[in-house]
Amino acid sequence: MGKAIEDLASFAAGTPWEAIPGAVRAHAKLVLLDTVGVILAGSVQPEVAGVRARLIATGGRGATVYAPGWPTTDPRTAALLNGLAGRSIELCEGHRFVSCQGAVQVLPTALASAEWLERSGRETLAALIFGYEVAARLGAGLTARPIAHQNGQAPLLGAVAAGARLRRLTGEQMSLALRIGAILVLTPGYTNAVAGATALNVAGGMSGFAGALAPELALAGVAAQPNAIEEAFGQLVGDGFRPEALTEELGQRWEIARNYFRLRACCNPIYTALDALEDILTDLRPHPTSIERIEVATYRFAANMREPDPVNYFAAKYSLPHAAAALVLRGNAGYHAFTEEVVRDPAIAAFRRRVTVREDPDLSAHVPRLKPARVTVTFTDGRQVTRLRESARGDYQDPYGEGEVRSKFRELAGLVLSPAGVARLEALVDRLDDLPRLGDLVEPLREDRGA
C-alpha cells in the first residue's frame, strides 16, 4: 500500500482535537450549521420523503433522521437519508479547488455514528474536519473522468474516515477501512443532472451509508488489497491518481477552511453568469418586458447547462436559462426559485426562451484559476449592456459573509422547524464542541411543532 495513504490515514485517526487551530474549528461549525440547514430543507422534497418512509419501515434504531418528526433508524440508513436530503436541493457547500462537496457527504456519517456511539459534540466536529480532509485530499489526487460527478467518489472515502474516527480506529485500521471503502465507490455522471435524474442524489447519500458501514467491515476482519485506492481512482472510476496530493502541507493547510458556500439553489458553474446578470439588473432595474434577450458566453463546463426546457425541479438547477429567468422575474435564484411550480410557470418557461448560452474558448482558457462569464442583455429599444465576471460571488475572491450563511440556514431550517426551534438549533451548533453527547443536539428539537 502507498505511504501517502498510510500517512493520511494516520493523520485522520490520530491527530488530537487540540492540534486543530481554533479558527478551523469555528469555521467547521459554520460548515456544519449550513449543511444541517440544507439537509432539513431537502428532507421535505417529495422523492426524499418517499424514500424515507420506505427505508424507515424496515430500519432499526440508534440515529436520527433530520426531517419532519425527527424519526430514528439505524445509523447506516439515517446517514443515507440525511445525505440524500442534503444533496437534493443543490445548496450544499463545496471545495474551492477540488470537485468535492465534502460536508454534505461526510456530515451524515458523523451525525449518525456519533449519536449511535454516544460521542461528544467535539468528537463529531473533529470527525467532520478529518473526514473533509480525507475527501478533499483524495479528490485532489484523483484525475476524474470527463462526465464523472463527485458524488460517492472521493467524498465517500471522506465519510469512511469520519466513521472510522468516531469508531476510534487506529491509523492502520483507518487505512483498512478506507481501502474497503474504495470497493464501494460509485459511478455517477453529470448527465443525470441535466436529465433531471434525482438518482444522482442517492449517490451522495450512499457516501453516508458507506461511511458507517466500512469501519464495521474493517473491525469484522474483512480484508482489502493494499493498492485498492490507487487502483480504483487510477484505473477504474478515474483516469489517474497522484498520491503526493494527499500529504501536501498536511497538518498545516486545513481543507475545510478552503471551502465555499452557496446561496443560490443551482449548480455552482452557473453562478458567475448569474452574478453578471444581477449586476446589470441592479444597475438598470429594467422591467422584464423591456428585455428582448440575454446572451451568455462562459467556459466550457458551464456552457453545457443550456437546456431551456428542464423536465423537473432538479434539471432546472442545471439550466442557466431557468436560473436567469427566475432571477429576472422573481428576483432571486434561491431555494424557492427551483420548485416544480416555478418550473411549470408559463411566464418563466417563456422567458427561458430568451436566454442563450454558448462556450467562449477565450474564457475557457482561464479555467480553473478563474471561472468567467460574460452576459449581454439586449433591450427592446435596441440598447445592449454587457458585464464580465471572472469568478462567482461566494468563491475565494469574494466569499459570502457569515451573516449571509446564517440567514440561509434560518430560511432553510424554517421549512421544518418553528422560529424558536431554528434559534435553538443554531445556538446548539454554536456550542457544539461543549456538548457531552451528540444526541443533545437533536433531543431538544423533537417536541418542536414545526414551521
C-alpha positions as CSV (number, residue, x, y, z in Angstrom):
1,M,0.0,0.0,0.0
2,G,1.2,3.5,-0.7
3,K,2.9,5.5,2.0
4,A,0.7,8.6,1.3
5,I,-2.4,6.6,2.0
6,E,-0.9,5.4,5.3
7,D,0.2,8.9,6.3
8,L,-3.2,10.4,5.6
9,A,-5.0,7.6,7.5
10,S,-2.7,8.0,10.5
11,F,-3.3,11.8,10.4
12,A,-7.0,11.4,10.3
13,A,-7.1,8.7,13.0
14,G,-4.5,10.0,15.5
15,T,-4.4,13.8,15.3
16,P,-5.7,15.2,18.6
17,W,-8.5,17.8,18.9
18,E,-6.0,20.3,20.4
19,A,-4.0,20.2,17.2
20,I,-6.9,21.7,15.2
21,P,-6.5,25.5,15.0
22,G,-9.2,27.5,16.7
23,A,-10.2,29.3,13.5
24,V,-10.6,26.0,11.7
25,R,-12.9,24.7,14.5
26,A,-15.0,27.8,14.3
27,H,-15.3,27.6,10.5
28,A,-16.2,23.9,10.7
29,K,-19.1,24.8,13.0
30,L,-20.4,27.2,10.4
31,V,-20.0,24.5,7.7
32,L,-21.9,22.1,9.9
33,L,-24.7,24.7,10.6
34,D,-25.0,25.4,6.9
35,T,-25.2,21.7,6.0
36,V,-27.8,20.9,8.6
37,G,-30.0,23.6,7.2
38,V,-29.6,22.2,3.7
39,I,-30.4,18.7,5.0
40,L,-33.5,19.9,6.7
41,A,-34.8,21.7,3.6
42,G,-34.0,18.8,1.4
43,S,-35.9,16.4,3.7
44,V,-39.3,17.8,2.5
45,Q,-38.7,17.0,-1.2
46,P,-41.3,14.5,-2.3
47,E,-38.9,11.8,-3.5
48,V,-36.8,12.2,-0.3
49,A,-39.9,11.8,1.9
50,G,-40.9,8.8,-0.2
51,V,-37.5,7.1,0.2
52,R,-37.5,7.9,4.0
53,A,-41.0,6.3,4.5
54,R,-39.9,3.1,2.8
55,L,-36.5,2.7,4.4
56,I,-37.5,3.6,8.0
57,A,-40.3,1.0,7.8
58,T,-37.6,-1.7,7.7
59,G,-34.8,0.1,9.6
60,G,-33.5,-0.2,13.1
61,R,-32.8,2.4,15.8
62,G,-30.0,4.5,17.1
63,A,-29.7,7.5,14.9
64,T,-31.9,10.5,14.0
65,V,-33.1,11.4,10.5
66,Y,-33.1,15.2,10.2
67,A,-36.6,15.6,8.9
68,P,-40.1,16.4,10.0
69,G,-41.0,14.3,13.0
70,W,-37.3,13.6,13.7
71,P,-37.7,9.8,13.1
72,T,-34.9,7.4,14.2
73,T,-33.5,4.4,12.4
74,D,-30.2,2.5,12.2
75,P,-27.1,4.7,11.6
76,R,-26.4,3.5,8.1
77,T,-29.9,4.3,6.9
78,A,-30.0,7.6,8.8
79,A,-26.7,8.6,7.1
80,L,-28.1,7.6,3.7
81,L,-31.3,9.5,4.2
82,N,-29.7,12.7,5.5
83,G,-27.1,12.6,2.7
84,L,-29.8,12.2,0.1
85,A,-31.8,15.1,1.5
86,G,-28.7,17.3,1.6
87,R,-27.9,16.6,-2.0
88,S,-31.4,17.1,-3.4
89,I,-31.6,20.9,-3.4
90,E,-28.2,21.8,-4.7
91,L,-27.4,24.2,-1.9
92,C,-24.6,22.3,-0.2
93,E,-21.1,23.8,0.1
94,G,-18.1,22.7,-1.8
95,H,-14.3,22.9,-2.0
96,R,-12.8,25.9,-3.9
97,F,-10.0,24.0,-5.6
98,V,-11.3,20.4,-5.9
99,S,-14.5,18.9,-7.2
100,C,-15.7,17.8,-3.7
101,Q,-18.9,18.5,-1.9
102,G,-17.4,17.3,1.3
103,A,-19.6,18.3,4.1
104,V,-22.9,17.0,2.7
105,Q,-21.4,13.6,2.2
106,V,-19.2,13.4,5.4
107,L,-21.5,15.0,7.9
108,P,-24.4,12.5,7.7
109,T,-22.0,9.7,8.7
110,A,-20.6,11.9,11.5
111,L,-24.1,12.8,12.9
112,A,-25.4,9.2,12.7
113,S,-22.3,7.4,14.0
114,A,-21.8,9.9,16.8
115,E,-25.3,9.7,18.0
116,W,-25.3,5.9,17.9
117,L,-22.0,5.6,19.6
118,E,-22.8,8.4,22.1
119,R,-19.9,10.5,21.2
120,S,-19.5,14.2,22.2
121,G,-20.1,17.2,20.0
122,R,-16.4,17.8,20.0
123,E,-15.7,14.3,18.6
124,T,-18.4,14.9,16.0
125,L,-16.9,18.1,14.8
126,A,-13.5,16.5,14.6
127,A,-14.9,13.7,12.5
128,L,-16.3,16.3,10.1
129,I,-13.0,18.1,9.9
130,F,-10.8,15.0,9.3
131,G,-13.4,13.4,7.0
132,Y,-13.4,16.5,4.9
133,E,-9.6,16.5,5.0
134,V,-9.6,13.0,3.5
135,A,-12.3,13.7,1.0
136,A,-10.6,16.8,-0.4
137,R,-7.1,15.4,-0.5
138,L,-8.2,12.2,-2.2
139,G,-10.2,14.4,-4.6
140,A,-7.1,16.4,-5.4
141,G,-5.2,13.2,-6.2
142,L,-7.9,11.8,-8.4
143,T,-8.0,12.6,-12.1
144,A,-11.7,12.4,-12.7
145,R,-13.2,11.2,-16.0
146,P,-14.9,14.0,-18.0
147,I,-18.5,13.4,-17.1
148,A,-18.0,11.9,-13.7
149,H,-19.8,13.5,-10.8
150,Q,-18.0,13.6,-7.4
151,N,-21.0,12.1,-5.5
152,G,-20.0,8.8,-4.0
153,Q,-16.3,9.0,-5.1
154,A,-13.6,10.8,-3.1
155,P,-16.1,12.2,-0.6
156,L,-17.3,8.7,0.1
157,L,-13.9,7.8,1.5
158,G,-14.1,11.1,3.5
159,A,-17.3,9.7,5.1
160,V,-15.5,6.5,5.8
161,A,-12.7,8.4,7.5
162,A,-15.3,10.2,9.7
163,G,-17.0,7.0,10.6
164,A,-13.6,5.4,11.4
165,R,-12.6,8.4,13.5
166,L,-15.8,8.1,15.6
167,R,-15.2,4.4,15.9
168,R,-11.8,5.3,17.3
169,L,-9.9,3.2,14.9
170,T,-6.1,3.2,14.8
171,G,-4.3,4.5,11.8
172,E,-3.8,1.0,10.5
173,Q,-7.5,0.2,10.9
174,M,-8.4,3.5,9.3
175,S,-6.3,2.6,6.3
176,L,-8.1,-0.7,6.0
177,A,-11.5,1.0,6.3
178,L,-10.5,3.4,3.5
179,R,-9.3,0.6,1.3
180,I,-12.5,-1.3,1.9
181,G,-14.4,1.9,1.0
182,A,-12.6,2.0,-2.3
183,I,-14.6,-1.1,-3.3
184,L,-17.8,0.8,-2.6
185,V,-17.1,3.9,-4.7
186,L,-19.8,4.7,-7.2
187,T,-20.0,5.9,-10.8
188,P,-22.5,8.8,-11.1
189,G,-22.4,11.1,-14.1
190,Y,-23.3,14.7,-14.7
191,T,-25.6,13.7,-17.4
192,N,-28.0,12.6,-14.6
193,A,-28.3,16.2,-13.6
194,V,-29.3,17.7,-16.9
195,A,-31.7,14.8,-17.4
196,G,-33.4,15.6,-14.0
197,A,-32.4,12.2,-12.7
198,T,-32.6,12.5,-8.9
199,A,-30.8,9.2,-8.6
200,L,-27.7,11.3,-8.7
201,N,-28.5,12.4,-5.2
202,V,-28.7,8.8,-4.0
203,A,-25.1,8.5,-4.8
204,G,-24.4,11.3,-2.4
205,G,-26.5,9.6,0.2
206,M,-24.6,6.4,-0.3
207,S,-21.5,8.1,0.9
208,G,-23.1,8.3,4.3
209,F,-24.1,4.7,4.2
210,A,-20.6,3.5,3.3
211,G,-19.1,5.8,5.9
212,A,-21.0,4.0,8.6
213,L,-20.5,0.5,7.0
214,A,-16.8,0.4,6.0
215,P,-15.4,0.8,9.6
216,E,-17.6,-2.0,10.8
217,L,-16.3,-4.2,8.0
218,A,-12.8,-3.4,8.9
219,L,-13.4,-4.3,12.6
220,A,-15.1,-7.5,11.5
221,G,-12.0,-8.7,9.7
222,V,-12.8,-8.0,6.1
223,A,-9.6,-7.8,4.0
224,A,-8.7,-5.3,1.3
225,Q,-6.0,-5.3,-1.2
226,P,-3.0,-3.0,-0.4
227,N,-3.4,-0.8,-3.5
228,A,-7.3,-0.6,-3.6
229,I,-7.5,3.2,-3.6
230,E,-4.7,3.7,-6.2
231,E,-6.4,1.1,-8.5
232,A,-9.9,2.4,-8.0
233,F,-9.0,6.0,-8.7
234,G,-6.3,5.5,-11.2
235,Q,-7.8,2.8,-13.4
236,L,-11.5,2.1,-12.5
237,V,-13.6,5.1,-11.7
238,G,-10.8,7.6,-12.5
239,D,-8.1,8.2,-15.1
240,G,-5.2,8.7,-12.8
241,F,-4.1,9.2,-9.3
242,R,-1.4,11.4,-7.7
243,P,-0.6,10.2,-4.2
244,E,1.6,13.2,-3.5
245,A,-1.5,15.4,-3.4
246,L,-2.6,13.5,-0.2
247,T,0.1,14.9,2.0
248,E,0.9,18.4,0.7
249,E,1.1,20.7,3.7
250,L,-0.7,18.0,5.8
251,G,-1.4,19.4,9.2
252,Q,-0.7,23.0,8.1
253,R,-3.4,23.5,5.4
254,W,-6.9,22.5,6.5
255,E,-9.2,21.7,3.7
256,I,-12.5,22.5,5.3
257,A,-11.2,26.1,5.6
258,R,-10.8,26.2,1.8
259,N,-14.5,25.7,1.1
260,Y,-17.1,27.9,-0.5
261,F,-20.8,28.3,0.5
262,R,-23.8,28.6,-1.9
263,L,-26.8,30.8,-1.6
264,R,-28.3,30.0,-5.0
265,A,-30.1,26.7,-5.4
266,C,-28.4,25.8,-8.7
267,C,-25.1,24.2,-9.9
268,N,-22.1,26.3,-9.0
269,P,-20.8,26.8,-12.6
270,I,-23.9,28.8,-13.3
271,Y,-23.1,31.3,-10.5
272,T,-20.7,33.6,-12.4
273,A,-23.2,34.3,-15.2
274,L,-26.0,35.0,-12.7
275,D,-23.7,37.4,-10.9
276,A,-23.0,39.3,-14.1
277,L,-26.7,39.3,-14.9
278,E,-27.6,40.5,-11.4
279,D,-25.0,43.4,-11.8
280,I,-27.0,44.6,-14.9
281,L,-30.4,44.2,-13.2
282,T,-29.2,46.1,-10.1
283,D,-27.7,48.9,-12.1
284,L,-30.6,49.4,-14.6
285,R,-33.6,47.9,-12.7
286,P,-35.4,47.1,-16.1
287,H,-38.9,45.8,-16.3
288,P,-38.8,42.2,-17.6
289,T,-40.9,43.1,-20.6
290,S,-38.1,45.5,-21.8
291,I,-35.6,42.6,-22.1
292,E,-35.5,41.2,-25.6
293,R,-32.8,38.6,-25.0
294,I,-30.0,37.5,-22.7
295,E,-26.8,36.1,-24.2
296,V,-24.3,34.3,-22.0
297,A,-20.8,33.4,-23.0
298,T,-18.9,31.3,-20.5
299,Y,-16.4,28.5,-20.0
300,R,-16.9,25.0,-21.4
301,F,-18.4,23.2,-18.4
302,A,-20.9,25.9,-17.6
303,A,-21.9,26.2,-21.2
304,N,-23.3,22.7,-21.1
305,M,-26.0,23.9,-18.7
306,R,-28.1,25.5,-21.5
307,E,-31.4,23.4,-21.5
308,P,-34.3,25.8,-22.0
309,D,-37.0,23.2,-21.1
310,P,-35.9,21.4,-17.9
311,V,-38.0,18.3,-17.2
312,N,-38.3,18.9,-13.4
313,Y,-37.1,20.9,-10.5
314,F,-33.8,19.1,-10.4
315,A,-33.0,19.5,-14.0
316,A,-33.8,23.2,-13.6
317,K,-30.9,23.5,-11.2
318,Y,-28.6,22.7,-14.1
319,S,-30.3,25.1,-16.5
320,L,-28.8,28.5,-16.9
321,P,-31.9,29.7,-18.9
322,H,-34.1,28.7,-16.0
323,A,-31.9,30.3,-13.3
324,A,-31.7,33.5,-15.4
325,A,-35.4,33.6,-15.9
326,A,-36.1,33.2,-12.2
327,L,-33.6,35.9,-11.4
328,V,-35.3,38.4,-13.8
329,L,-38.9,37.5,-13.0
330,R,-38.7,36.5,-9.3
331,G,-35.7,38.5,-8.2
332,N,-33.6,35.6,-6.9
333,A,-32.3,32.1,-7.7
334,G,-32.7,30.7,-4.2
335,Y,-34.5,27.7,-2.8
336,H,-38.0,28.8,-3.9
337,A,-36.9,29.5,-7.5
338,F,-36.5,25.8,-8.3
339,T,-39.7,24.2,-7.3
340,E,-41.9,22.2,-9.7
341,E,-44.4,25.1,-9.6
342,V,-41.8,27.6,-10.8
343,V,-40.6,25.2,-13.5
344,R,-44.1,24.9,-14.9
345,D,-44.8,28.7,-14.6
346,P,-45.7,29.8,-18.2
347,A,-44.0,33.2,-17.7
348,I,-40.8,31.5,-16.6
349,A,-41.0,29.0,-19.4
350,A,-41.5,31.7,-22.0
351,F,-38.6,33.8,-20.6
352,R,-36.2,30.9,-20.7
353,R,-36.5,31.0,-24.5
354,R,-34.9,34.5,-24.4
355,V,-31.7,33.1,-22.9
356,T,-29.0,31.6,-25.0
357,V,-25.7,30.1,-23.7
358,R,-22.5,29.3,-25.6
359,E,-18.9,28.5,-24.8
360,D,-16.2,31.2,-25.4
361,P,-12.9,29.4,-25.8
362,D,-11.1,32.5,-24.6
363,L,-13.0,32.3,-21.3
364,S,-12.4,28.5,-21.1
365,A,-8.6,29.2,-21.3
366,H,-8.7,30.8,-17.8
367,V,-10.2,27.7,-16.0
368,P,-9.5,26.6,-13.3
369,R,-7.8,29.7,-12.0
370,L,-11.0,31.7,-13.0
371,K,-14.5,30.6,-13.9
372,P,-15.6,33.5,-16.0
373,A,-18.8,34.5,-17.8
374,R,-19.9,37.4,-20.0
375,V,-23.5,38.4,-20.1
376,T,-25.1,40.7,-22.7
377,V,-28.7,42.0,-22.2
378,T,-30.4,43.3,-25.3
379,F,-33.4,45.6,-24.7
380,T,-36.4,46.1,-26.8
381,D,-35.3,49.7,-27.6
382,G,-32.1,48.3,-29.1
383,R,-29.7,49.1,-26.2
384,Q,-27.2,46.4,-25.2
385,V,-25.4,46.2,-21.9
386,T,-22.6,43.7,-21.2
387,R,-21.0,42.7,-17.9
388,L,-18.0,40.3,-17.4
389,R,-17.4,38.5,-14.2
390,E,-14.2,36.5,-13.7
391,S,-15.4,34.3,-10.8
392,A,-18.6,33.8,-8.8
393,R,-19.6,35.6,-5.7
394,G,-19.0,33.2,-2.8
395,D,-15.7,31.9,-4.2
396,Y,-12.4,32.7,-2.5
397,Q,-12.1,36.0,-4.3
398,D,-15.4,37.3,-2.9
399,P,-16.7,35.0,-0.2
400,Y,-20.1,35.2,1.4
401,G,-20.1,36.6,4.9
402,E,-21.0,34.6,8.0
403,G,-24.2,36.6,8.4
404,E,-25.3,35.6,4.9
405,V,-24.7,31.9,5.6
406,R,-26.6,32.1,8.9
407,S,-29.5,33.8,7.2
408,K,-29.6,31.0,4.6
409,F,-29.6,28.4,7.5
410,R,-32.5,30.1,9.2
411,E,-34.6,30.2,5.9
412,L,-33.9,26.5,5.1
413,A,-34.3,25.2,8.7
414,G,-37.5,27.1,8.9
415,L,-39.1,24.8,6.4
416,V,-39.1,22.1,9.1
417,L,-38.7,23.9,12.5
418,S,-40.6,26.8,14.2
419,P,-38.7,30.1,14.6
420,A,-37.9,29.1,18.2
421,G,-36.7,25.7,17.0
422,V,-34.4,27.3,14.4
423,A,-32.9,29.6,17.0
424,R,-32.4,26.7,19.4
425,L,-30.7,24.6,16.8
426,E,-28.4,27.4,15.8
427,A,-27.4,28.0,19.4
428,L,-26.7,24.4,20.0
429,V,-24.4,24.1,16.9
430,D,-22.6,27.3,18.1
431,R,-21.6,25.4,21.3
432,L,-21.3,22.0,19.7
433,D,-17.8,21.4,21.0
434,D,-19.2,21.8,24.6
435,L,-22.0,19.2,24.2
436,P,-21.2,16.0,26.1
437,R,-23.3,13.9,23.7
438,L,-24.2,14.5,20.1
439,G,-27.7,13.4,21.0
440,D,-28.1,16.6,23.0
441,L,-28.2,18.4,19.6
442,V,-31.5,16.8,18.5
443,E,-33.3,15.8,21.6
444,P,-34.5,19.4,22.4
445,L,-35.9,19.6,18.9
446,R,-38.2,16.6,18.9
447,E,-41.0,18.5,20.6
448,D,-40.8,21.4,18.1
449,R,-44.2,22.0,16.4
450,G,-42.6,22.8,13.1
451,A,-42.9,25.6,10.6
